[in-house]
Amino acid sequence: MLHRVEGIVIRSMDYGEGNAIITLCTENAGKVGVLVRGAKKVKSRHAALIQPFTVGQYVFFRNNSGLGTLNSGEIINSHHPIREDLIKAAYGSYACELLDRVLHDEETGSFWFRQLSACLDALEEGKEPGIIINVFEMKILQAAGYGPQLDSCVACGREKPDDEMRLSPRLGGILCRSCRHNDPPAMEVSPRALKLLRLFAALDLTRLGNVDVKESTRAELKSIMRAFMDTQLGLRLKSQNFLDQLDKYNI
């Protein structure tokens, strides 16, 4: 059966001699794997269609399940500027790998297509990549059932306990002063960072404008979200290791 989908290339790998297999996050067909014959050969008309971050119309043949075979395609947005920039490409790769690893085929669809598309658009537009990824991570945590509880104490349920709170990645939310003994290593969180975390939890990337965040707050948010991702999901992503290397050498 012939399928026509709008999709974003979230993974591309060589297959055999001159071929490639791409994984698409599509708007209406979930996550799809497509074999692109001859894509790696010189002057292949499909070479541009297999590049990471590419948004396009893909027409492929597939039986009831399994891998499809590309028939034709048309690029909607190549996101070439992202691939040309080391930092943007690193964050874009992380977003794609995270989506690919966390969500099952049946869980991807229109919402995640829009989120990833908005993430890549924001990166290309030059918005703060750390903030973009923090919002994306928050959406991933929520979709996986691990969204942090930020409006009430995760232990006693007291609403908005704004006095000397701590944030517990292990317990999955904020702790009031009376409940801090439940997780002594819980992280300190500034009022500004907590306000932004609540904002990230409430909106999606399609509504994210330019957020002016101090460097110290960006560092705090990054540390908090990394702790939640590591504690709740425990993934080992190649793209995250690369981002860690960039941080290590202040790139």
C-alpha positions in Angstrom: 0.0 0.0 0.0 1.2 3.5 -0.8 1.4 6.0 2.0 1.9 9.7 1.9 3.0 11.4 5.2 4.5 14.6 6.4 7.4 13.7 8.6 10.6 14.9 10.4 13.7 12.8 10.1 14.7 11.9 13.6 17.2 9.2 12.8 19.2 8.2 9.7 21.5 5.2 9.4 23.4 3.6 6.5 22.1 0.3 5.3 23.9 -2.0 2.9 25.7 -0.4 0.0 24.5 3.1 -0.8 21.1 2.7 1.0 19.8 4.4 4.2 17.0 3.7 6.7 15.3 6.8 8.1 13.0 7.1 11.1 10.2 9.7 10.7 8.1 11.4 13.3 5.0 11.9 11.3 2.0 14.1 11.8 -0.7 11.4 11.4 1.0 8.0 11.1 3.1 7.7 14.3 6.8 6.8 14.0 7.7 5.2 10.7 10.8 3.5 9.4 11.5 3.9 5.7 14.2 2.3 3.5 15.7 4.8 1.0 17.4 3.0 -1.8 20.5 4.6 -3.3 20.3 7.6 -0.9 24.0 7.5 -0.1 25.2 7.3 -3.7 26.6 10.3 -5.5 24.0 12.5 -7.1 21.1 10.6 -5.5 17.9 12.5 -5.9 16.9 11.3 -2.4 20.1 12.4 -0.6 18.6 15.5 0.9 15.5 13.7 2.1 17.5 11.5 4.6 19.3 14.4 6.4 18.5 14.8 10.2 15.9 17.4 11.1 14.5 17.5 7.5 10.8 18.1 7.3 9.2 16.7 4.2 6.4 14.9 2.4 7.4 11.3 2.0 5.6 8.8 -0.2 6.5 5.2 0.5 5.2 1.7 -0.1 4.6 -0.6 2.9 2.6 -3.7 3.6 0.5 -3.9 6.8 3.5 -3.4 9.1 7.3 -3.2 9.0 9.7 -1.1 7.0 8.5 1.0 4.2 10.3 1.7 0.9 10.5 5.3 -0.3 8.9 6.0 -3.6 9.3 9.8 -3.7 9.6 12.8 -1.5 9.6 16.6 -1.3 11.4 18.8 1.2 9.3 21.3 3.1 12.0 22.6 5.4 15.6 21.3 5.3 16.7 22.9 8.6 20.1 23.2 7.0 21.2 26.1 9.3 20.8 23.7 12.3 23.2 21.1 10.7 25.7 23.9 9.9 25.9 25.0 13.6 27.6 22.7 16.1 25.6 23.8 19.1 22.2 23.8 17.3 22.9 20.5 15.8 23.9 19.0 19.2 20.6 20.2 20.8 18.5 19.1 17.8 20.1 15.7 17.8 19.3 15.4 21.5 15.7 16.3 21.0 15.3 13.8 18.2 17.1 10.9 20.0 15.1 11.6 23.2 11.8 11.4 21.3 12.9 8.3 19.5 14.0 6.5 22.7 11.2 7.5 25.1 8.0 7.3 23.0 6.7 4.1 21.4 5.4 4.2 17.8 1.8 4.4 18.8 2.5 7.4 21.2 3.9 9.6 18.5 1.6 11.6 16.4 0.3 15.1 15.7 1.2 16.5 19.1 4.8 15.3 19.0 5.2 16.3 15.4 4.2 19.8 16.3 6.4 19.8 19.4 9.5 18.7 17.6 8.8 21.0 14.6 8.5 23.9 17.0 11.7 22.8 18.8 13.7 22.8 15.5 12.1 26.1 14.3 13.1 27.7 17.6 16.7 26.4 17.3 17.0 27.6 13.8 15.6 31.1 14.8 18.4 31.4 17.4 16.4 31.2 20.6 18.2 30.1 23.7 18.8 26.3 23.1 19.0 25.4 26.7 15.5 26.8 27.4 14.0 25.2 24.3 15.4 21.8 25.4 14.2 22.2 29.0 10.6 22.8 27.8 11.0 19.8 25.4 12.3 17.6 28.3 9.4 18.7 30.5 6.9 17.6 27.8 8.7 14.2 27.5 8.6 13.7 31.2 4.9 14.5 31.3 4.2 12.1 28.4 6.1 9.3 30.1 4.1 9.8 33.3 6.9 11.4 35.3 6.0 15.1 35.0 7.1 16.8 38.3 4.6 18.0 40.8 5.3 21.7 41.1 2.2 23.3 42.6 1.9 21.3 45.8 4.2 19.3 48.1 4.7 15.8 46.7 4.7 14.4 50.3 1.9 16.1 52.2 -0.1 17.9 49.4 0.2 21.4 50.8 -0.4 23.7 47.9 2.3 26.1 46.8 4.5 25.9 49.9 6.7 28.8 48.9 8.8 28.8 52.1 12.2 27.2 51.9 11.1 24.5 49.4 13.3 21.8 47.9 12.9 20.0 44.7 13.1 16.2 44.7 13.9 14.4 41.5 13.6 11.1 43.3 10.1 11.8 44.7 9.0 13.7 41.6 8.2 17.2 42.8 8.6 19.9 45.4 8.9 19.4 49.1 7.8 21.9 51.8 9.9 22.7 54.8 8.1 20.2 57.0 8.6 17.3 54.5 12.2 17.9 53.5 13.3 15.0 55.7 11.7 12.7 53.2 14.6 13.3 50.8 17.5 15.1 52.5 19.5 15.4 49.2 16.6 17.3 47.5 17.8 20.2 45.5 17.5 23.9 46.4 15.4 25.8 43.9 15.2 29.6 43.4 11.8 31.3 43.1 12.6 32.4 39.5 13.6 28.9 38.5 10.5 27.4 40.0 8.3 30.0 38.3 9.9 29.0 35.0 9.5 25.3 35.6 5.8 25.8 36.3 5.6 27.8 33.0 7.4 25.0 31.1 4.9 22.5 32.6 1.9 24.5 31.5 2.7 25.4 27.9 4.1 23.6 24.9 6.8 24.6 22.5 4.4 26.0 19.9 3.6 28.8 22.3 7.2 29.5 23.5 8.3 33.0 22.7 11.6 34.7 23.6 12.3 34.0 27.3 14.8 36.3 28.9 16.7 34.1 31.4 19.8 35.0 33.4 22.8 32.8 32.9 22.7 31.7 36.5 19.0 30.7 36.2 19.7 28.9 32.9 22.4 26.9 34.7 20.0 26.1 37.6 17.3 24.9 35.2 19.7 22.8 33.3 20.9 21.1 36.5 17.3 20.5 37.7 16.0 19.1 34.4 19.1 16.9 34.1 18.5 15.5 37.5 14.9 14.7 36.7 15.8 13.1 33.4 18.5 11.0 34.9 16.5 9.9 37.9 13.1 9.3 36.3 14.1 8.0 32.9 17.7 6.9 33.3 18.6 7.0 29.6 22.1 6.9 28.2 22.0 9.0 25.1 24.9 9.5 22.7 23.7 13.0 22.0 23.6 13.8 25.8 27.2 12.7 26.1 28.1 15.0 23.3 26.3 17.9 25.0 28.2 17.1 28.2 31.5 17.3 26.3 30.5 20.7 24.9 29.9 21.9 28.5 33.1 20.4 29.7 35.1 22.4 27.2 32.9 25.5 27.4 32.0 25.4 23.8 
